[in-house]
């Protein structure tokens, strides 16, 4: 249990550095478009990421519920 907690804590400290990465071309494009267009680009990226993350979340919730009932 302590090993899992340690791995989780290490991941949480390293995660912001990993999540902050981005495509340099997208960053330059967004900077040159202006505020309104950059907002639209960011919303489009979030929209495209929402579907796979929601599918993974649903599968994870079903798996967790199934394993919780078996215990």
PENOR-V486739 format. One line per field, one symbol per residue. phi: phi as a letter, one per 40 degrees, with the letter a starting at -180 (. if undefined). A space follows every 10 residues. Layout:
BEGIN
phi = ???
END
This chain:
BEGIN
phi = .ccccccccc ccccddcccc cacccccccc ccchcccccc cccccccccc cccccccccc cccccccccc c
END
